Amino acid sequence: MPSAVGIAAAVRAGDVRAVDVVAECLGRIAAAEPALCAFTEVWAEDALRWAADVDRRVAAGEPLPLAGVPIGVKGRSGLRAAPARALVAAGCVPVGATSVPGRGTPWQTWGLGAGGRTVNPWRSDRTPGGSSAGSAAAVAAGLVPMATGTDGAGSVRIPAAWCGVLGLKITNGRLPSADRTGLAAPGVLTRYAADAAAYWHCVRGEDPERAEPSAGPPTTALDRAGTPPAGSTPATGSTPPGDGTPPLETTPPAESNPPGRSTSATGSTPPTENTSPGENTPPGDAAPPSESTPPGESPPPGDGAPPVAGNLCSDGTRPADSTPSPVTPLTAVWSADLGFAGPDPEPVAVAHAAALRLVDAGLLRLVQPARPVRLDDPAPAWLALRDSSGPDAPAGRTAVDALRAGNDRRLAALFADADLLLTPATPNAPHGHEGPGDRYSTALTWAFNLSGHPALSLPAGFGPDGCPVGLQVVARHGEEDLLLDVARAAEAARM
C-alpha cells in the first residue's frame, strides 16, 4: 500500500489519476470485505465521481495537499465531522463508512460491518479493537492508507495497537467534537507517520500550500519489530509480508453474526466508543453524502495552527539542515501500569522492548521521575461523566473533579521533568469475539481522555499469540507535533 503522501504527490504531478487510484482501492475493498467486514457502507459510485472532481481541480491548478487519497471515515455520520470535512477539502476521497460496534454489548472493542463482525486482519478469531474497529482493520489490511477515528477512552489507540498501525488521538478540545462530556477527541489511523502528520496539518486548519506533505515514502515500523513467533497464525498462518500488511483470508469466517454479550459476571468492561454503550453509531447518524455535496465544497475547520512543538517543518519533513533525530534525546518516563492497571506481562514486555529500541537508537532517554507514576484509576470518573444525565450525577461530580484534579497534578509534575510518558497501549492482547470478560482494555488509555493529553499508539512488535502490540506515547497538551516527530524518527530508525 503506497503512503497517502506518495499517492497525493503522484496525483498532483499527473503521474496517476485520482479516479484510477480510487478504482484500485474499491477493487481491494471488494476482494477483502467478505472476510474482513471493515465497512458498513461502500460509496463506490460517489467515490469515483468525487475522484473525477479531484482530477479536474488538480488540472485547474488547485493545490490539494492530499489529492486523490482514498480514505475511510468512521461510522455512517463520519463525513459530518470537522476533520473529515478538512480532509475532503484537501483532496481526499471518502470511499466508505468504516465499522463501529453494534448493539447488545457493554463493551465496544469490536465492529459490525455490512457483512458481519469485523475481524482482526492478523487473526480472524480476534477482534480488531474498537470503537474505530473498521478504520484500523481497513488500514492494516492495506485497503486505504488513512481512516478517521474518534477516541473517547482509547477508541483509536486500542484498535491501532491490536491491528499494528499508528493511531493518533489529539488533545481534547483542540478540534470540535460532538461528545458533550469532553472525553472524546478526533484521531486518525495510518500505516505511516508522515500520513498522520499530513492529517494533522490539514485538520488543524493550516494553509494547504504550507501543509503540503513530502512525497517521499516513509518506512513502516511494524515489519521490523519482529515477526510473529513460530506456530502463530495471523489470519492464514503465514508470517507478515515485508510491507507489514497482514494476509487476509479469502473466505468469510464461519461465524458472521455480531458477538453476543460479554461473558463477564460483572459486565464491568466499559465502552470505548464516543457514544453511550450499545449505540450503533454516533448521534445524528446520516446517510452517505449525496451528489449535491461534492467533497471539494466542504469547508475545513478554521481555527488557525497551534505552535509547533517538534522539529518537523509544516509539510511533515525535516529542515534541510536538521539531523534525522533530535540533537539530544527526548526524555521519557516508562510506566507499565500507571500505578493501577494490572496489565498482562506479554504486552508489557513487547512494549518495553520497543521503548528500549528507541533508547538504543538515540531518540529517547529514559528517566526516573521524582515519584513513581501512580495515577488514580480513572474508571469511576470516566463512567460518571458518561452517565452525567443520571439522577446521581450532581453528587458524583465532586468525586469526578477530585479524581481528575489529582491525576492532573501528578501528570503536570511528570511532564515538568520529562517530555514523554510511555506505556503499553493496552493491558491485554486482542480478545476473541465473545468479549473481553471482566478486563478493561481501556485501562491504560482512558486516563488521557480524562486529562486531555495527546497520545498515539506505535506498532511495537508481536505478542506470543501472533497479534500486534502497541507502544503508547503521551505528550504535553498541544504537542501533537512532538508525538509525530517521535513516530517519524522511530520509523527512520527502523524501530
Secondary structure, 3 states (H helix, E strand, C coil): CCCHHHHHHHHHHCCCCHHHHHHHHHHHHHHHHHHHCCEEEECHHHHHHHHHHHHHHHHCCCCCCCCCCEEEEECCCHHHCHHHHHHHHCCCEEEEEECECCCCCCCCCCCEECCEECCECCECCECCCCCCHHHHHHHHCCCCCEEEEEECCCCCHHHHHHHCCEEEECCCCCCCCCCCCCCCEEEEEECCHHHHHHHHHHHCCCCHHHHCCCCCCCCCCHHHCCCCCCCCCCCCCCCCCCCCCCCCCCCCCCCCCCCCCCCCCCCCCCCCCCCCCCCCCCCCCCCCCCCCCCHHHCCCCCCCCCCCCCCCCCCCCCCCCCCCCCCCCEEEEECCCCCCCCCCHHHHHHHHHHHHHHHHCCCEEECCCCCCCCCCCCHHHHHHHHCCCCCCHHHHHHHHHHHHHHHHHHHHHHHHHCCEEEEECCCCCCCECCCCCCCCCCCCCCHHHHHCCCEEEEEEEECCCCCEEEEEEEECCCCHHHHHHHHHHHHHCCC
